[in-house]
């Protein structure tokens, strides 16, 4: 019986999908539009953000209110 329960527990561990540790970040692309992306860290977000502006950083979006900035335009060089 113990072997059966152990095998069942092991099967349950492999059946559960991996936990995503990614967070959502905002950045400004080369067209001046605020975009969002998921990444495991701010450094990863900066390195992998598509068309990120050369002067853009990233901002962690951690609440639904933060998502309101996505799609806005930013002026300047």
C-alpha positions in Angstrom: 0.0 0.0 0.0 2.8 2.4 0.8 4.5 1.8 -2.5 1.2 2.5 -4.3 0.7 5.8 -2.4 4.4 6.8 -3.1 3.9 6.1 -6.8 0.7 8.0 -6.9 2.3 11.0 -5.2 5.2 10.9 -7.6 2.8 10.8 -10.6 1.0 13.8 -9.2 4.2 15.8 -9.0 5.0 15.2 -12.6 1.4 15.8 -13.7 1.2 19.3 -12.3 2.4 21.9 -14.8 5.4 24.0 -13.9 4.9 27.1 -11.8 5.6 30.3 -13.7 7.8 32.7 -11.9 7.5 35.3 -14.6 6.3 38.9 -13.9 4.9 41.4 -16.2 7.0 44.4 -17.1 6.3 47.6 -19.2 8.8 49.2 -21.5 8.8 51.8 -24.3 9.4 50.5 -27.8 11.2 52.4 -30.7 7.8 53.9 -31.8 7.2 55.5 -28.4 4.5 53.1 -27.4 4.3 51.5 -23.9 4.3 47.8 -24.3 4.3 44.9 -21.9 6.0 41.5 -21.7 6.6 38.7 -19.2 10.1 37.9 -17.9 11.6 36.2 -14.9 13.5 39.4 -13.9 14.0 43.0 -14.9 17.3 42.3 -16.5 15.8 39.6 -18.6 13.0 41.9 -19.6 15.5 44.6 -20.8 17.6 42.1 -22.7 14.6 40.4 -24.5 12.0 43.1 -25.0 11.2 43.4 -28.7 12.1 46.7 -30.2 12.9 48.3 -26.9 14.0 52.0 -27.2 17.7 52.6 -26.5 16.8 54.9 -23.6 14.0 52.7 -22.1 14.1 50.8 -18.9 11.4 48.5 -17.6 8.8 48.9 -14.9 7.2 46.1 -12.9 3.5 45.9 -13.4 2.1 44.4 -10.2 -1.5 45.5 -10.1 -4.4 45.9 -12.5 -4.1 49.7 -12.2 -0.6 49.5 -13.6 -1.8 47.8 -16.8 -3.6 51.1 -17.8 -0.3 52.6 -19.1 0.1 49.8 -21.7 -0.7 51.2 -25.1 0.0 54.8 -24.2 2.4 56.9 -26.2 5.5 58.5 -24.9 7.0 61.6 -26.6 10.7 62.5 -26.7 13.9 60.9 -28.0 
